[in-house]
Protein backbone atom coordinates (compact mmCIF):
# COMPACT_ATOMS: atom_id res chain seq x y z
CA UNK A 1 0.00 0.00 0.00
CA UNK A 2 2.84 2.37 0.85
CA UNK A 3 4.51 1.74 -2.53
CA UNK A 4 1.33 2.72 -4.38
CA UNK A 5 1.11 6.06 -2.51
CA UNK A 6 4.76 6.78 -3.17
CA UNK A 7 4.27 6.05 -6.88
CA UNK A 8 1.33 8.46 -7.04
CA UNK A 9 3.35 11.19 -5.29
CA UNK A 10 6.30 10.63 -7.64
CA UNK A 11 3.98 10.79 -10.64
CA UNK A 12 2.45 14.07 -9.45
CA UNK A 13 5.90 15.56 -8.82
CA UNK A 14 6.98 14.54 -12.31
CA UNK A 15 3.93 16.25 -13.83
CA UNK A 16 4.64 19.42 -11.86
CA UNK A 17 8.28 19.37 -12.96
CA UNK A 18 7.45 19.11 -16.68
CA UNK A 19 4.68 21.69 -16.36
CA UNK A 20 7.19 24.10 -14.84
CA UNK A 21 9.66 23.50 -17.64
CA UNK A 22 7.15 24.16 -20.40
CA UNK A 23 5.44 27.15 -18.78
CA UNK A 24 5.96 30.35 -20.70
CA UNK A 25 7.87 28.80 -23.57
CA UNK A 26 6.15 29.81 -26.78
CA UNK A 27 7.11 29.85 -30.44
CA UNK A 28 6.17 33.01 -32.31
CA UNK A 29 6.47 33.92 -35.97
CA UNK A 30 7.27 37.38 -37.28
CA UNK A 31 6.29 37.76 -40.92
CA UNK A 32 7.71 40.44 -43.18
CA UNK A 33 5.39 41.25 -46.08
CA UNK A 34 7.03 43.00 -49.07
CA UNK A 35 5.14 44.77 -51.87
CA UNK A 36 7.44 44.13 -54.83
CA UNK A 37 5.77 46.90 -56.86
CA UNK A 38 6.78 49.52 -54.28
CA UNK A 39 10.13 48.12 -53.21
CA UNK A 40 12.84 50.75 -53.65
CA UNK A 41 16.45 50.15 -52.74
CA UNK A 42 16.68 53.59 -51.11
CA UNK A 43 13.74 53.08 -48.75
CA UNK A 44 12.45 49.51 -48.37
CA UNK A 45 10.25 50.46 -45.42
CA UNK A 46 7.68 51.95 -47.82
CA UNK A 47 7.22 48.48 -49.31
CA UNK A 48 7.27 46.52 -46.05
CA UNK A 49 4.80 45.64 -43.33
CA UNK A 50 5.13 43.24 -40.43
CA UNK A 51 2.71 40.89 -38.73
CA UNK A 52 3.20 38.49 -35.85
CA UNK A 53 1.35 36.08 -33.62
CA UNK A 54 3.37 37.52 -30.70
CA UNK A 55 1.97 40.53 -28.85
CA UNK A 56 2.61 43.61 -31.00
CA UNK A 57 3.36 46.74 -28.97
CA UNK A 58 3.85 49.16 -31.87
CA UNK A 59 2.88 48.73 -35.50
CA UNK A 60 2.86 52.36 -36.68
CA UNK A 61 5.73 51.79 -39.13
CA UNK A 62 8.15 48.99 -40.04
CA UNK A 63 10.95 50.73 -38.09
CA UNK A 64 8.83 51.09 -34.97
CA UNK A 65 7.31 47.58 -35.22
CA UNK A 66 7.90 46.04 -31.79
CA UNK A 67 6.91 42.65 -30.44
CA UNK A 68 6.79 41.63 -26.79
CA UNK A 69 8.13 38.17 -25.97
CA UNK A 70 9.33 36.36 -22.86
CA UNK A 71 12.56 34.68 -21.88
CA UNK A 72 12.87 31.18 -23.41
CA UNK A 73 10.42 32.02 -26.23
CA UNK A 74 11.46 31.00 -29.72
CA UNK A 75 11.06 33.52 -32.55
CA UNK A 76 10.98 32.63 -36.25
CA UNK A 77 11.33 35.34 -38.90
CA UNK A 78 9.98 34.71 -42.39
CA UNK A 79 9.30 36.91 -45.43
CA UNK A 80 6.80 36.88 -48.29
CA UNK A 81 6.33 39.01 -51.38
CA UNK A 82 2.96 40.51 -52.29
CA UNK A 83 2.55 37.84 -54.97
CA UNK A 84 2.86 35.07 -52.34
CA UNK A 85 6.45 34.20 -53.21
CA UNK A 86 8.52 33.24 -50.17
CA UNK A 87 11.64 35.40 -49.72
CA UNK A 88 14.93 34.68 -47.97
CA UNK A 89 15.51 36.17 -44.53
CA UNK A 90 19.29 36.46 -44.63
CA UNK A 91 20.19 37.67 -41.12
CA UNK A 92 19.00 39.23 -37.90
CA UNK A 93 21.68 41.51 -36.44
CA UNK A 94 21.17 43.36 -33.17
CA UNK A 95 22.24 47.01 -33.18
CA UNK A 96 21.04 48.19 -29.76
CA UNK A 97 20.69 46.75 -26.30
CA UNK A 98 23.19 45.44 -23.84
CA UNK A 99 25.62 42.65 -24.62
CA UNK A 100 25.34 40.59 -27.76
CA UNK A 101 21.58 40.36 -28.12
CA UNK A 102 18.72 38.39 -26.63
CA UNK A 103 19.65 35.18 -28.47
CA UNK A 104 23.23 34.83 -27.30
CA UNK A 105 24.88 36.30 -30.38
CA UNK A 106 24.83 39.64 -32.14
CA UNK A 107 24.04 38.12 -35.54
CA UNK A 108 21.92 35.10 -36.52
CA UNK A 109 22.13 33.71 -40.05
CA UNK A 110 19.10 32.47 -41.97
CA UNK A 111 18.89 28.74 -42.59
CA UNK A 112 17.14 26.69 -45.23
CA UNK A 113 14.77 23.93 -44.17
CA UNK A 114 14.29 21.15 -46.73
CA UNK A 115 15.34 23.39 -49.62
CA UNK A 116 12.86 26.13 -48.80
CA UNK A 117 13.71 29.80 -48.47
CA UNK A 118 15.82 30.93 -45.54
CA UNK A 119 14.26 31.75 -42.18
CA UNK A 120 15.93 32.96 -39.03
CA UNK A 121 15.18 31.25 -35.74
CA UNK A 122 16.31 32.23 -32.25
CA UNK A 123 15.47 31.42 -28.65
CA UNK A 124 15.46 34.27 -26.11
CA UNK A 125 18.07 33.80 -23.39
CA UNK A 126 17.38 34.06 -19.69
CA UNK A 127 17.99 37.30 -17.77
CA UNK A 128 16.82 39.49 -20.66
CA UNK A 129 13.58 40.68 -19.07
CA UNK A 130 12.91 44.41 -19.38
CA UNK A 131 15.34 44.97 -22.25
CA UNK A 132 14.48 46.28 -25.70
CA UNK A 133 16.58 45.65 -28.79
CA UNK A 134 16.60 47.25 -32.21
CA UNK A 135 17.81 44.92 -34.94
CA UNK A 136 18.50 44.82 -38.66
CA UNK A 137 16.52 42.26 -40.59
CA UNK A 138 18.20 41.57 -43.95
CA UNK A 139 16.07 39.98 -46.66
CA UNK A 140 16.69 39.05 -50.26
CA UNK A 141 14.67 39.72 -53.38
CA UNK A 142 16.26 38.11 -56.43
CA UNK A 143 19.95 38.93 -55.94
CA UNK A 144 19.40 42.20 -54.01
CA UNK A 145 19.61 42.46 -50.22
CA UNK A 146 17.44 44.93 -48.30
CA UNK A 147 17.53 45.90 -44.63
CA UNK A 148 14.80 47.06 -42.27
CA UNK A 149 15.17 47.70 -38.54
CA UNK A 150 12.28 46.77 -36.19
CA UNK A 151 12.46 46.08 -32.43
CA UNK A 152 11.92 43.32 -29.92
CA UNK A 153 11.14 43.78 -26.22
CA UNK A 154 11.62 41.07 -23.62
CA UNK A 155 8.99 41.16 -20.89
CA UNK A 156 6.11 39.32 -19.24
C-alpha positions as CSV (number, residue, x, y, z in Angstrom):
1,X,0.0,0.0,0.0
2,X,2.8,2.4,0.8
3,X,4.5,1.7,-2.5
4,X,1.3,2.7,-4.4
5,X,1.1,6.1,-2.5
6,X,4.8,6.8,-3.2
7,X,4.3,6.1,-6.9
8,X,1.3,8.5,-7.0
9,X,3.3,11.2,-5.3
10,X,6.3,10.6,-7.6
11,X,4.0,10.8,-10.6
12,X,2.5,14.1,-9.5
13,X,5.9,15.6,-8.8
14,X,7.0,14.5,-12.3
15,X,3.9,16.3,-13.8
16,X,4.6,19.4,-11.9
17,X,8.3,19.4,-13.0
18,X,7.4,19.1,-16.7
19,X,4.7,21.7,-16.4
20,X,7.2,24.1,-14.8
21,X,9.7,23.5,-17.6
22,X,7.1,24.2,-20.4
23,X,5.4,27.1,-18.8
24,X,6.0,30.3,-20.7
25,X,7.9,28.8,-23.6
26,X,6.2,29.8,-26.8
27,X,7.1,29.8,-30.4
28,X,6.2,33.0,-32.3
29,X,6.5,33.9,-36.0
30,X,7.3,37.4,-37.3
31,X,6.3,37.8,-40.9
32,X,7.7,40.4,-43.2
33,X,5.4,41.3,-46.1
34,X,7.0,43.0,-49.1
35,X,5.1,44.8,-51.9
36,X,7.4,44.1,-54.8
37,X,5.8,46.9,-56.9
38,X,6.8,49.5,-54.3
39,X,10.1,48.1,-53.2
40,X,12.8,50.8,-53.6
41,X,16.5,50.1,-52.7
42,X,16.7,53.6,-51.1
43,X,13.7,53.1,-48.7
44,X,12.4,49.5,-48.4
45,X,10.2,50.5,-45.4
46,X,7.7,51.9,-47.8
47,X,7.2,48.5,-49.3
48,X,7.3,46.5,-46.0
49,X,4.8,45.6,-43.3
50,X,5.1,43.2,-40.4
51,X,2.7,40.9,-38.7
52,X,3.2,38.5,-35.9
53,X,1.4,36.1,-33.6
54,X,3.4,37.5,-30.7
55,X,2.0,40.5,-28.9
56,X,2.6,43.6,-31.0
57,X,3.4,46.7,-29.0
58,X,3.8,49.2,-31.9
59,X,2.9,48.7,-35.5
60,X,2.9,52.4,-36.7
61,X,5.7,51.8,-39.1
62,X,8.2,49.0,-40.0
63,X,11.0,50.7,-38.1
64,X,8.8,51.1,-35.0
65,X,7.3,47.6,-35.2
66,X,7.9,46.0,-31.8
67,X,6.9,42.6,-30.4
68,X,6.8,41.6,-26.8
69,X,8.1,38.2,-26.0
70,X,9.3,36.4,-22.9
71,X,12.6,34.7,-21.9
72,X,12.9,31.2,-23.4
73,X,10.4,32.0,-26.2
74,X,11.5,31.0,-29.7
75,X,11.1,33.5,-32.5
76,X,11.0,32.6,-36.2
77,X,11.3,35.3,-38.9
78,X,10.0,34.7,-42.4
79,X,9.3,36.9,-45.4
80,X,6.8,36.9,-48.3
81,X,6.3,39.0,-51.4
82,X,3.0,40.5,-52.3
83,X,2.5,37.8,-55.0
84,X,2.9,35.1,-52.3
85,X,6.5,34.2,-53.2
86,X,8.5,33.2,-50.2
87,X,11.6,35.4,-49.7
88,X,14.9,34.7,-48.0
89,X,15.5,36.2,-44.5
90,X,19.3,36.5,-44.6
91,X,20.2,37.7,-41.1
92,X,19.0,39.2,-37.9
93,X,21.7,41.5,-36.4
94,X,21.2,43.4,-33.2
95,X,22.2,47.0,-33.2
96,X,21.0,48.2,-29.8
97,X,20.7,46.7,-26.3
98,X,23.2,45.4,-23.8
99,X,25.6,42.7,-24.6
100,X,25.3,40.6,-27.8
101,X,21.6,40.4,-28.1
102,X,18.7,38.4,-26.6
103,X,19.6,35.2,-28.5
104,X,23.2,34.8,-27.3
105,X,24.9,36.3,-30.4
106,X,24.8,39.6,-32.1
107,X,24.0,38.1,-35.5
108,X,21.9,35.1,-36.5
109,X,22.1,33.7,-40.0
110,X,19.1,32.5,-42.0
111,X,18.9,28.7,-42.6
112,X,17.1,26.7,-45.2
113,X,14.8,23.9,-44.2
114,X,14.3,21.1,-46.7
115,X,15.3,23.4,-49.6
116,X,12.9,26.1,-48.8
117,X,13.7,29.8,-48.5
118,X,15.8,30.9,-45.5
119,X,14.3,31.8,-42.2
120,X,15.9,33.0,-39.0
121,X,15.2,31.3,-35.7
122,X,16.3,32.2,-32.3
123,X,15.5,31.4,-28.6
124,X,15.5,34.3,-26.1
125,X,18.1,33.8,-23.4
126,X,17.4,34.1,-19.7
127,X,18.0,37.3,-17.8
128,X,16.8,39.5,-20.7
129,X,13.6,40.7,-19.1
130,X,12.9,44.4,-19.4
131,X,15.3,45.0,-22.2
132,X,14.5,46.3,-25.7
133,X,16.6,45.6,-28.8
134,X,16.6,47.2,-32.2
135,X,17.8,44.9,-34.9
136,X,18.5,44.8,-38.7
137,X,16.5,42.3,-40.6
138,X,18.2,41.6,-44.0
139,X,16.1,40.0,-46.7
140,X,16.7,39.0,-50.3
141,X,14.7,39.7,-53.4
142,X,16.3,38.1,-56.4
143,X,19.9,38.9,-55.9
144,X,19.4,42.2,-54.0
145,X,19.6,42.5,-50.2
146,X,17.4,44.9,-48.3
147,X,17.5,45.9,-44.6
148,X,14.8,47.1,-42.3
149,X,15.2,47.7,-38.5
150,X,12.3,46.8,-36.2
151,X,12.5,46.1,-32.4
152,X,11.9,43.3,-29.9
153,X,11.1,43.8,-26.2
154,X,11.6,41.1,-23.6
155,X,9.0,41.2,-20.9
156,X,6.1,39.3,-19.2
